[in-house]
Amino acid sequence: MIIEHKTIELFGEKVFEKVVVSEKLKTHNPLPNEGCFFYILDGINHSISETQNVILKKNEGVLMKCGNYLYQGIPDKKSKQLSFIAIHILPEIIEKIYAINSPILSKNNSTSNEFSNLSAIRANEFIKNYIESILLYFEKPEMINESLMTIKFKEFIELMLHTRNAPEIKHIIQNLFKTNTIAFKEIVKAHIFSEITIEDLAMLTNCSLATFKRKFKEYFNDTPQNYFVNKRLEQSANQLRYSDKNIGEIAFDCLFKNTSHFSTVFNKKYAISPSQYRKSFKQ
C-alpha cells in the first residue's frame, strides 16, 4: 500500500520524487530517455539492469543511465516501511541548465566497456545532508520555486562528481542519454545466477514471454529452465572440485532450493551424489 507519494517539478517536468510504501514492491521500470538517482531512506532495494545486480540498503543509492530496470523492494523489519527518493535526470533539464560545451557534460565518444550503466553510491556526509534538504522541501512545498530547484539540481550533479567513484559517475553522466544495445544472449548470461523469474528476464530483453521463449530456443537450443539448471550445476561441480565450501553453501550459491533438491538434480545429471563427486576428485 502506498503511504506517501510526492513530487517536485522543475521546468514542468518531474525531477524529485518521494515514495513510501508498506509492502514489498516489485516493478519493471524502463528508462528510455532519462537517467535516475535512486536513494533508499528505509528498507532494502534490489536494482536489476540488463547485465547487473545492485542491492541497496538505507543511505545507499544508485545512479542509472537510460536503460531497462527491475526494482524489488523490501520494507524495513522495524519500521515496516520501504521509502526512497528518486531524482530524475532528463535531457531537457540538462539542456536548460548547462551550456552545450560544459566540461561536466561534454560528450564522451569512447566505446570502452570499462564503466557500467549503473553505479552504486554509499552516501557520505554531504550526500546525506543534501537528501535531508530535499526532504525538507517535500514538507515545505511553499518554499519551492524554479530558482531554488535549479540550484538543488546542479548541487546534485556536483555532489555526484565528488564521490569516490567519480570517474564512473562522470562517464554515466556524459553518456546519460546514450542507449546501449545489449545483445539478447549477453542479458541472459548475465543473469544465470540472479534470483529473477523468466518473466523478469523477458521484461529486461523487451520481449513478451512467448517471444522470449522463442528467441531463447533459437539462441541456446534449449528451454530457459533446462539451460539455467545446467549452468548452475556446472558451477556447483566446479565448486565441489576446487573449493572447500560445504555442500549446503554450494547449493545456496548456485540458487538451488535446498541441499536435498540440489543433490537430487545433481545426481540426475552426473549419476553420482555431490559428496561422492567431491570425494572422487580428492582421491
Secondary structure by P-SEA (a helix, b strand, c coil): cccbbbbbbccccccbbbbbbccbbbbbbbcccbbbbbbbcbbbbbbbcccbbbbbcccbbbbbccccbbbbbbcccccccccbbbbbbcaaaaaacccccccccccccccccccccbbbbcccaaaaaaaaaaaaaaaccccccaaaaaaaaaaaaaaaaaccaaaaaaaaaaaccccccccaaaaaaacccccccaaaaaaaacccaaaaaaaaaaaccccaaaaaaaaaaaaaaaaaacccccaaaaaaaaccccaaaaaaaaaaaccccaaaaaaaaac
